[in-house]
């Protein structure tokens, strides 16, 4: 196929339309030019010597044109030739800058030019959202120079060791752990067990990073929000352990735990809405009440923590790998016990299944109950009650974790808050209709 002029197709009203293929090419060129402008603007703002707001759009458009030519003619060498040309220009620019300045000029802008050429070519073959996401991500990475340099400048040997350990257990070990079930009742999954190790270590490390970046109280709020979105149970276990190591941080640890528990209710609401939107009319109000109670408790703890020295302190071990392994084994044991209960007591009804399933996981019971309600198998009134029962079971389980891991001081405060939450849930079951 070769390039040729395409006649504009006449419309019935006598106007002309642009062929769909032309629209696609124009869109690709427009995306490339727009991303080049964005990155070029950032580079000019940073006073780059190599290129700015005009050079980078030209580089990305060159990449797109090279890919279009390669696609039409069938020669991938065209893209390679363009890439080499941009690389030579970038190298010459860097050498000239090195001759003029005694200090190292760096290579960020030159490497960015190569990336943007490749992104311009990528725009011809990849979906537009992916290209846009990569381009904006490059611009954000460039603009975050001061923050990133400041963060890495504060890292010590302990911090780097923790980050490398997390990367190892997440990206090297987790992918190769078998993701299938074994053992009695066929419920023990090594991948899920190791995933709990990753979650506990990740939440612990994330909280440590938040503490270093934002300080004690702001870091506690952020840790609770992120931990609740990932796993409120793992968050509870992580911060109960930290409170046991340093009882003076019990109030700060409790703030994280309560926030994570509140985020759990928000997550359940989202899952209900996604699976069965009509069911939200029944499940929404009681879940919103529980979310409001958790929010009020968290706000109260936040106010008290501002008046008292109850924030979190920097942990000695940011990853807590040994403890994460122990908890993962405990979690697997509880999962097996849940499977035994469901196997040998299958006729005990939806509420019993909800109570047992909710011990370790709210996602499964929420999603399955929502589907049953949506399909008309379970009445909506029974469905929301099952979810509330599961949440009570989950709160009791997490309180048990606090009791066994967090020490007396954390337990005394957590028991009072959990008591209010559980009592609210029980009253909803009794009084709400």
Secondary structure, 3 states (H helix, E strand, C coil): CCCCCCCCEECCCCCEECCHHHHHHHHHHHHHHHHHHHHHHHHHHCCCCCCCCCHHHHHHHHHHHHHHHHHHHCCCHHHHHHHHHHHHHHHHHHHHHHHHCCCCCCCHHHHHHHHHHHHHHHHHHCCHHHHHHHHHHHHHHHHCHHHHHHHHHCCCHHHHHHHHHHHHHHHHHHHHCCCCEECHHHCEEHHHHHHHHHHHHHHHHHHHHHHHHHCHHHHHHHHHHHHHHHCHHHHHHHHHHHHHHCHHHHHHHHHHHHHHHHHHHHHHHHHHHHHCHHHHHHHHHHHHHHHHHHHHHHHHHHHHHHHCCCCCCCCCCCCCHHHHHHHHHHHHHHHHHHHHHHHHCCCCCHHHHHHHHCCCCCHHHHHHHHHHHHCCCCCHHHHHHHHHHHHHHHHHHHHHHHHHHCHHHHHHHHHHHHHHHHHHHHHHHHHCC
